[in-house]
Amino acid sequence: MNYDRGMKKWRPFASMPEQYTGLQEVINKQAEVPQPLLTEEQMEQINFTLIEALHTNKQVYLTYYKNGHHITDKGFIQFVDSLGDQFIYTDEVFELKNKMRLSELIDVRFV
């Protein structure tokens, strides 16, 4: 006879989900970083690289700031609107079009 069939395994933190959620929030808050302030020269370089990537169809690494974290993605630039503070890129993994604000960008480099 198999007594462990149907029995749940003991998970100490799962028995207190509120505490687990609270601990996870504290850990996430500690990992957050402030959004860096870019110089005028850095912003011009990012804009220049985006335009060049758009016209040459070269793949780029995009590093951007979102919810307290720096995120890097790889993709192809589809559209750039400097005055409207936005651009569209297609990511490499899912080949989805993503719309983003230029002000969220931290760095753009060619692959």
CORKA-V843280 format. One line per field, one symbol per residue. psi: psi as a letter, one per 40 degrees, with the letter a starting at -180 (. if undefined). burial: 1 if it has 16 or more other ideal C-beta (glycine too) atoms within 10 Angstrom, else 0. A space follows every 10 residues. Layout:
# CORKA-V843280
psi->???
burial->???
This chain:
# CORKA-V843280
psi->hhdeheiiih hdddegdddd dddddddddd eiiihihiid dddddddddd dddddefiii hhhihhfeih hhihahhdhh gddefiihih iddefihhhi hdeehdihii .
burial->0000000000 0000000000 0000000000 0000000000 0000011011 0011000001 0111100000 0000111001 0000001110 0000000001 0101111100 0
